């Protein structure tokens, strides 16, 4: 299973920490400017069965 979360505005500040997670794929949309409410990318996290 996986979980998708959008990166919106200041969520971009989380990117360095997200890059350190082994089961996470980061997808950035290449937008130059981050603004409140602007979708900047998303990440997909693999969720291991319990």
MMTF fields as JSON, N, C-alpha, C and O atoms, coordinates in Angstrom:
{
  "mmtfVersion": "1.0.0",
  "mmtfProducer": "UNKNOWN",
  "numBonds": 199,
  "numAtoms": 200,
  "numGroups": 50,
  "numChains": 1,
  "numModels": 1,
  "chainsPerModel": [1],
  "groupsPerChain": [50],
  "chainIdList": ["A"],
  "bondAtomList": [4, 2, 8, 6, 12, 10, 16, 14, 20, 18, 24, 22, 28, 26, 32, 30, 36, 34, 40, 38, 44, 42, 48, 46, 52, 50, 56, 54, 60, 58, 64, 62, 68, 66, 72, 70, 76, 74, 80, 78, 84, 82, 88, 86, 92, 90, 96, 94, 100, 98, 104, 102, 108, 106, 112, 110, 116, 114, 120, 118, 124, 122, 128, 126, 132, 130, 136, 134, 140, 138, 144, 142, 148, 146, 152, 150, 156, 154, 160, 158, 164, 162, 168, 166, 172, 170, 176, 174, 180, 178, 184, 182, 188, 186, 192, 190, 196, 194],
  "bondOrderList": [1, 1, 1, 1, 1, 1, 1, 1, 1, 1, 1, 1, 1, 1, 1, 1, 1, 1, 1, 1, 1, 1, 1, 1, 1, 1, 1, 1, 1, 1, 1, 1, 1, 1, 1, 1, 1, 1, 1, 1, 1, 1, 1, 1, 1, 1, 1, 1, 1],
  "groupList": [{"groupName": "UNK", "atomNameList": ["N", "CA", "C", "O"], "elementList": ["N", "C", "C", "O"], "formalChargeList": [0, 0, 0, 0], "bondAtomList": [1, 0, 2, 1, 3, 2], "bondOrderList": [1, 1, 2], "singleLetterCode": "X", "chemCompType": "L-PEPTIDE LINKING"}],
  "groupTypeList": [0, 0, 0, 0, 0, 0, 0, 0, 0, 0, 0, 0, 0, 0, 0, 0, 0, 0, 0, 0, 0, 0, 0, 0, 0, 0, 0, 0, 0, 0, 0, 0, 0, 0, 0, 0, 0, 0, 0, 0, 0, 0, 0, 0, 0, 0, 0, 0, 0, 0],
  "groupIdList": [1, 2, 3, 4, 5, 6, 7, 8, 9, 10, 11, 12, 13, 14, 15, 16, 17, 18, 19, 20, 21, 22, 23, 24, 25, 26, 27, 28, 29, 30, 31, 32, 33, 34, 35, 36, 37, 38, 39, 40, 41, 42, 43, 44, 45, 46, 47, 48, 49, 50],
  "secStructList": [7, 3, 3, 3, 3, 3, 3, 3, 4, 4, 4, 4, 4, 4, 2, 2, 2, 2, 2, 6, 7, 6, 6, 3, 3, 3, 3, 3, 7, 7, 7, 1, 7, 7, 7, 6, 6, 7, 3, 3, 3, 3, 3, 3, 3, 3, 7, 7, 7, 7],
  "xCoordList": [0.839, 0.0, 0.882, 2.07, 0.274, 1.01, 0.059, -1.162, 0.666, -0.066, 0.534, 1.756, -0.316, 0.125, -0.262, -1.391, 0.678, 0.389, 0.921, 2.02, 0.147, 0.564, 1.495, 1.395, 2.391, 3.239, 2.717, 2.788, 2.194, 1.553, 2.256, 2.421, 2.661, 3.273, 4.472, 5.466, 4.373, 5.487, 5.799, 6.771, 5.004, 5.347, 6.701, 7.323, 7.162, 8.459, 9.597, 10.678, 9.36, 10.377, 10.618, 11.643, 9.693, 9.812, 10.682, 11.056, 11.006, 11.682, 12.983, 13.18, 13.886, 15.122, 14.852, 15.52, 13.905, 13.577, 12.932, 13.199, 12.091, 11.434, 12.443, 12.289, 13.474, 14.486, 15.246, 15.813, 15.259, 15.97, 15.162, 15.703, 13.886, 13.034, 13.211, 13.045, 13.547, 13.86, 12.663, 12.842, 11.466, 10.289, 9.436, 8.213, 10.082, 9.357, 9.897, 11.107, 8.978, 9.338, 8.816, 7.629, 9.696, 9.352, 9.187, 10.005, 8.133, 7.844, 7.615, 6.579, 8.588, 8.477, 8.11, 8.557, 7.295, 6.763, 7.594, 7.217, 8.714, 9.627, 9.157, 9.641, 8.235, 7.761, 8.792, 9.33, 9.065, 10.13, 9.756, 10.621, 8.492, 8.075, 7.046, 6.061, 7.296, 6.352, 5.442, 5.921, 4.127, 3.145, 2.137, 1.97, 1.473, 0.426, -0.64, -1.138, -0.988, -2.026, -1.565, -2.355, -0.319, 0.188, 0.747, 1.581, 0.283, 0.753, 2.131, 2.293, 3.119, 4.51, 5.001, 6.01, 4.29, 4.688, 3.9, 2.907, 4.354, 3.732, 4.749, 5.789, 4.426, 5.259, 4.379, 3.228, 4.966, 4.305, 5.127, 6.33, 4.47, 5.141, 4.622, 3.412, 5.529, 5.134, 4.779, 5.5, 3.661, 3.202, 3.3, 2.656, 4.1, 4.286, 3.116, 2.602, 2.695, 1.594, 1.958, 3.115, 0.949, 1.182, 1.169, 1.347],
  "yCoordList": [-1.183, 0.0, 1.243, 1.184, 2.364, 3.623, 4.758, 4.643, 5.851, 7.058, 8.204, 8.336, 9.034, 10.201, 11.443, 11.554, 12.378, 13.657, 14.779, 14.683, 15.834, 17.006, 17.876, 17.916, 18.565, 19.579, 20.928, 21.259, 21.699, 22.974, 24.101, 24.041, 25.118, 26.304, 25.992, 25.435, 26.358, 26.195, 24.742, 24.478, 23.796, 22.381, 22.068, 21.063, 22.922, 22.704, 22.718, 22.194, 23.311, 23.311, 21.904, 21.654, 20.987, 19.6, 18.752, 17.636, 19.247, 18.44, 17.804, 16.613, 18.527, 17.865, 16.641, 15.617, 16.737, 15.597, 14.473, 13.299, 14.818, 13.793, 13.006, 11.799, 13.684, 13.016, 11.945, 11.029, 12.055, 11.087, 9.816, 8.835, 9.816, 8.652, 7.619, 7.946, 6.375, 5.367, 4.889, 4.508, 4.9, 4.378, 5.488, 5.37, 6.563, 7.73, 8.152, 8.199, 8.455, 8.984, 10.415, 10.662, 11.347, 12.757, 13.183, 12.831, 13.939, 14.421, 15.933, 16.386, 16.705, 18.163, 18.644, 18.075, 19.691, 20.155, 21.25, 21.741, 21.647, 22.596, 24.04, 24.854, 24.366, 25.748, 26.58, 26.143, 27.768, 28.608, 29.249, 29.443, 29.577, 30.332, 29.559, 29.052, 29.482, 28.845, 29.919, 30.93, 29.696, 30.621, 29.813, 28.616, 30.464, 29.805, 29.265, 29.991, 27.999, 27.389, 26.855, 26.232, 27.08, 26.623, 25.204, 24.928, 24.319, 22.935, 22.882, 23.192, 22.482, 22.479, 21.091, 20.956, 20.068, 18.698, 17.745, 18.124, 16.504, 15.519, 14.442, 14.33, 13.65, 12.492, 11.28, 11.371, 10.14, 8.854, 8.054, 7.864, 7.589, 6.814, 5.385, 5.16, 4.422, 3.02, 2.691, 3.052, 2.003, 1.62, 0.104, -0.621, -0.35, -1.793, -2.387, -1.763, -3.596, -4.251, -4.448, -4.687, -4.343, -4.515, -5.972, -6.311],
  "zCoordList": [0.0, 0.0, 0.0, 0.317, -0.362, -0.321, 0.039, -0.069, 0.469, 0.835, 0.033, -0.044, -0.566, -1.318, -0.532, -0.052, -0.399, 0.252, -0.621, -1.168, -0.749, -1.513, -0.679, 0.547, -1.353, -0.739, -1.204, -2.388, -0.267, -0.597, 0.155, 1.373, -0.58, 0.018, 0.892, 0.425, 2.178, 3.111, 3.451, 4.158, 2.968, 3.157, 2.537, 2.879, 1.625, 0.982, 2.001, 1.732, 3.163, 4.219, 4.754, 5.388, 4.509, 4.962, 4.03, 4.393, 2.859, 1.835, 2.333, 2.091, 3.017, 3.47, 4.359, 4.212, 5.255, 6.125, 5.327, 5.583, 4.368, 3.554, 2.728, 2.541, 2.234, 1.416, 2.197, 1.602, 3.512, 4.35, 4.597, 5.107, 4.248, 4.501, 3.388, 2.213, 3.746, 2.729, 1.897, 0.74, 2.452, 1.745, 1.147, 1.075, 0.719, 0.236, -1.13, -1.348, -2.04, -3.363, -3.451, -3.237, -3.763, -3.819, -5.272, -6.122, -5.557, -6.91, -6.827, -6.341, -7.303, -7.293, -8.684, -9.68, -8.757, -10.032, -10.691, -11.754, -10.09, -10.718, -10.703, -11.49, -9.832, -9.747, -8.999, -7.981, -9.497, -8.948, -7.618, -6.764, -7.429, -6.252, -5.445, -5.981, -4.149, -3.233, -2.639, -2.124, -2.712, -2.131, -1.335, -1.565, -0.411, 0.371, -0.576, -1.436, -0.419, -1.231, -2.578, -3.288, -2.947, -4.254, -4.131, -3.268, -4.995, -4.988, -5.64, -6.82, -4.838, -5.28, -5.671, -6.363, -5.228, -5.518, -4.643, -4.022, -4.601, -3.717, -3.399, -4.048, -2.386, -2.108, -1.906, -1.48, -2.23, -2.07, -1.072, -1.252, -0.023, 1.017, 0.982, 1.018, 0.913, 0.994, 2.437, 3.367, 2.608, 3.939, 4.026, 3.268, 4.946, 5.108, 5.887, 6.815, 5.509, 6.237, 7.703, 8.049, 8.548, 9.995, 10.368, 11.538]
}
